Each structure stands twice: as C-alpha cells, then as structure tokens.
Amino acid sequence: MLHNCEKISTIETVLPESAWIPRMEEHQETLSEILDPYLEKRSRQIKDPVLDFLFEYYAFRPSHLLRWSPGLGAALEFSRKENLPEVSELRVEESRAFVDPALFPKKRLKSLRWILELLKKSSAKKPMFGCFGMHEWAMVYRTEDVRHNQIPLRLPDDEIAEFVESRPLVCTHFDAYRFFTDKAKPLNKNRLSRETFQDTEQPGCLHTNMDLYKWAFKLYPWISSELIREAFLNAVQIRKMDMQASPYDAREFGLEPIKIETEAGRKEYLDLQTRFFENSRPIRKKLIEAYEIVIEIVESDNISP
C-alpha cells in the first residue's frame, strides 16, 4: 500500500463535493435516458440490435457503465461516505477519497501497452473510406446461418450475393472480417488475422471507432467515467449506422435503411462515415493520453507492489 507522502504525488486535482457530485449525477442521468428504456424492454425479452450488440459483444454491463469514477489523479472531498461513488478501488482517508493506483493489477500492464500501441498506430494512419459497410453483407453472403436471424433481410439471398460480388470487399478490421462467411473471406482484398490486427487498423473504419468504447471501459475505474460515456455514446450512433447500412430490415427498431446498393445510399454512407471519423478523433486522443497516464502512474517507483 502507499504511504501518505507517496499517495499525494499521484493526486493532481482535489474536487469538492459541490464539483464532483453534480458530475456524477449528470453522468448517471445522461446514461439513464438510454439505459432505463433499454433495460425495461430487455426485461420483457424485446430485442434491440444496437444496444444488445454493445452490451453482449463488448460485455460491459449497463450497471457498470452507470457507475461514476473520477479516474486516477483526482481526490474527492466528502462529508458523508454514503455520497461516494460505488467503486471498490476507491480508498478513503479522512475526508478524501481517491482511486488507489496501488490496487491496479500489474499483470494487466502488458495488455495496456498493446492497446496503447494499437491506438497510436491507428491514430497515425490515413483514414480509408469507401468500404460502404460491406462487412455486414459479407457476413450473410451465400449462407443459411444468418447471424441476426431475428431480424429479416430486406433483399433476397440471390440479390445480396449479386451485390457482394459486384463490389470490392476492402475490410481492414479483423473482428468484423472473422465473421465473414467462408465464401466471402476470399473476396476480401486484405488478408486479416489476429497477429496483424494492429497493422491493419485504420481510423476511418466504423468498427475501429466503435471499439474506442471497448478500449475505454477496459480502463474502468482508472480513467474518468466521462470519457467512457463519451466513447459509449459515440459507439451507439455508429452501431445505428452499421445496422442501417446492413442488408437487414431494422425499420421496426426505428432504423431506416441506408441503401448502399444505390449511388445515393453510398453517398449518404460516406458522409456519415467521414463524420464519425471526425467525432472519434478527439476520443482516441483522450484515450491515448489516459492510457499513458495510467501506465506511467502504475509503473511509478512511488507505488509499492
């Protein structure tokens, strides 16, 4: 554990209750507007192709997303312990509380360095546009095993196959590519693998930008929950577009199709893809800074194992 003089060196900001409690409440209220209706529907086993994906594929619970943490480097002044956020890594000393870096599992540092390198590499690359969301089409290409079989396809199988074969597949994101059907994988221009994941990621990709949410929550509670929330809200909008441009008919969920099989649809897709690239840039930058800070603090000689 840290000695008192060592602990202070990791604290850069001291927040009075009048500053951090409104931040915590705003965090929870903003997310509740999305999560409360979703959880109510989920209790009745009603599907949601956007939020189901974000909570099942990414496996970060809504209850965890709602929890607020100031992240490393901030101490919270408090008058009553009951007011403090529910963070098990929070250390309380007299009238202050802080996320204790000594509790960070150092075995995770290797993973953090890998993610930081990934974020830096993708940030430095020129964005590539023009994939037009064909990954979702490649996932249902010439197969009877449709991933989201609870949602109808808006085109017959033969028309989907004809469209896939008429366009180049240029997916750069392995975690999308690995769900391509066996017949679609050879059609992709890029041969993707887990080993080359870092080398093929690029910041124009929708899924790369959606993954910023994953890289954010992997640092909970060591980074500010506001950054996790920002990445989540960005991912929600990207996933909506992802489903709109897919061959699924998701209109019953309020998702009007972006018909990429038409020239107008491809223009709409490109405009939105460019916008999400721009929206994601500052989030990626903040995440890079957050990872660097966490790694630096955890590796510091001031922190006892």
N, C-alpha and C positions, 0 to 999 in steps of 0.2 A: 504494500500500500504506500501511498505518497505521504511524505512528511508535509507539514503545513507550509513550510517555505518553498518546497518543491511544487506543491499544488498551485500556489499563487502564480507561478511563472507560466502556467498554461491558460490562465484566465485573462482575457483581453477586455471583456465587457462585463459590467455589473448592471443588471436590469432590475429596477424597482418593480414592485407588483403592479403599479399603475401603467407600466410599459408592457410587461410580458403577459399579463392575464388577458388584456384585450387582443393581443396577437393569438393567444391560444384559442380564445373564443371565436375569433374570426376564422381561424383555420378549421375548427370543427363545424361552424355554421356553413361555411362555403362548401365543404365536402358533404355535409348532411343533405344539402339541397339535391345532390346527385344520389347519394347512398341510401337515404331513407326510402324513396320510392323504389329503388332497385331491390333493397332487402325485403320490402313488403311484397314485391312481385315474386322474388325468389322463394319466399315462404309459401307461396301458392304454386310453386314449380312452373312459373312462367319464364320462358327463356328470354335472354337479351344478348344478341350476338356481339354487342360492343363490350358491355361490362362483364359478361360471362368470360369472354376471352381475356380481359385484363386481370381478372381475379383467379381464373383457373390456369391459364397458360403461364402467367407470371407468379402465381402462388404467393401473393401478399394479401393477407386478409383485410377486408374493409375495416374491421375493428383496429387493426394495426395502423392503417392509413389515417384513421381519425385521431390517433394519439399524437400529441404535440411534443416535440423535443426542441430545445434551443440549439442542440449540437454542441460540439466541443468548443471551449473557449469562452463560454458565457456562463455567468453565475446568476442565479435567480434569488433576489431578496424576497422573503416571505414572512408573513405574520402568523400564519397557521399552516401546518403541514398538509392539512386537508386540501389546501388550494393548489398544491404542487401537482404537476403532470404525472400520470401513471407511467413512469419509466423506471424499470428495475435497475438500470445502470446509474440512476441518479444518486449522488452522495450528498448527504445532509450534514452541514457543520454549522452549529449555532443558528444564525438567521439567514444563512445562504445555502443554496443547493446548486450542484453542477454535475454534468455528465462526467463521470470519472474515467479518464483515459487509462488508468491502471487496470480497469476491468475489460479492456479490449483484448479479445483473444488473438495473441500474436501469431498463431498459426494461420490466421487469415491474411497476413501481410502479403504473402506470395500472390494470392488471388487479387488483392487490391492493386498490386503493382501491374499485374496483367491487364486489369480493367483500365487503369490509368494509361498504360501504353496504347491500348485499343482506342481510347477516347482521343488521345493526342494524334495518333495516326489518321483516324477518320477526320479529325478537325483540319488537318493539314492538307487533305486531298481536295482536288477539284470536284465539285458535285456533278454527278451524272444524272441526267433526266432522260425521259423518253422510254422508260420501261413500261409505262402506262398500266401498271398494276396487273401485268400478265401472270404474276405468280399465282394468284387465286385461280386463274383459268387453268394453269398447268397442274394444279392440284386435283382437278376433276377431269383431266384430259384422258379420254378413252379408258374409263374405269367405271365399274359399278359400285365401287366403295367410295361414296361421296362423303367427305369429312363432316360437313354440316347438313346431314340428311334431314334435319327437322325443318330446314328452310328450302323451299322449292327453287329449282333453277329457272331462270327466265328465258332460256333458249334451249331448244332440243339438243341432245348429245352430239348429233352429227354437225350442227351449226357451230357448237362450241369447238369441236375438233377442227372444223374447217377454218375457223378464225385463228386458233392457236397455230395452225400450220401456215397461215398466211402472214404471220408477223414474226420478227426475230425475238427470241427469248434472251434477255440480257440481264437476268437477275444477278445481283452481286452479294446477296445476303444468304449465308449458308442455312440459317434457321428457317428461312422460307423455302429455299431450294430443297432441303431434306424432306419436305412434304410433297414435292412433285411426284406425280405418278411415275412408275418405272419407264413408261413410254415417253414421258415428257422430259425426263432428265437429259437424254442425249441431244435434245433440241436446244438446250441452253448453251449460249456462246461460251460461258465461263464454267470451268470445272471447279466446283466448290467443295471444300472439305473443312472439317473442324480444325485441322492443322494449319490451314491457310486463312482462317477466319479473320485475323487482324489485317491481313494484306489485301483483302477484297472489300472490306467495309468502306463505305463512302457516304458523305453527309447528305447526298440528295435522296438516298433511299428512305422510303417511308418507314420500313421496319427498323432500320438503324436508328431513326429518330424516335420511334415508339419505344425502342429499347432503352432510351435515356431514362425512362421511368424505372426499368429494372435496375440499371446501374445506380440510380438514386436510392431506391429503397434498400438495396444491399448495404448501404451505409447507415441505415437507421439503427440506433438513435444518435449516431456520432456526427451527423450533419443536421442542419436545420430542417424541420419538417416542412417549412415553407417551400424549400427547394424540391422536396419530394412531391409536394402538392402541385407545384408548377409543372413538373415533369409529367405527373399523372393527368392533369387537365389537358396538356398538350397531346398526350397519348390517346385520350378519349376522342378528341377531334380527328386525329389521324386514323384511328380504328374505324370511325364512322365512314371516312372517305374510302378506306380499304374495302369495306363491305359494299359501299355504293358502287365502286368500280368493278366489283366481282361479278361472276355470272349468276349469282344468287338474286332472287327477287325478295328483297327485305323491306318492301314498302309497308308491310303490316307493322314494322318497327319504326316507321317514320323516316326510312332511309330511301329517298328517291334515287333511282339508278343513274350513275354516270356511265353513259353508254359508250365505252371506249371502242366498241366495234364501229363507231361512226367518227367522222372527222371532227364534228362539233364536240363529241364526248372526249376525244383525245386532247383537244384544246383546253377543255374545262379541267381535265385531269392535270395537265401540265401546269396550268395556272395555280391550281391548289397545291401541287407538289412543290412548286417553287416557293409558295407562301409558307408551307410547313418547314422547308429548309431554312428560311429566314427566321421563323419563330423558334426553331430548335437551336440555332447558333448560340444565342446567349445562355441557354440552359446547359449546353455542352461545355461552354467556357466556365460557367459556375461550377459544374461538376468536376472539371479538371482541377480547378482551384481547391475545391472541397477535398478531393482525394489527396492532393498534395499536402494539404494541411493535416489531415488525419494521419497520413503516413509519417509526416515529419514529427508530429507530437508523439505518436506511439513508439517511434524509433528513438525518441529523445533519450539521452542518458539520464535525464532527470526522473524518468519513470521506472520504478522498480518492477521486475518481472512479477 
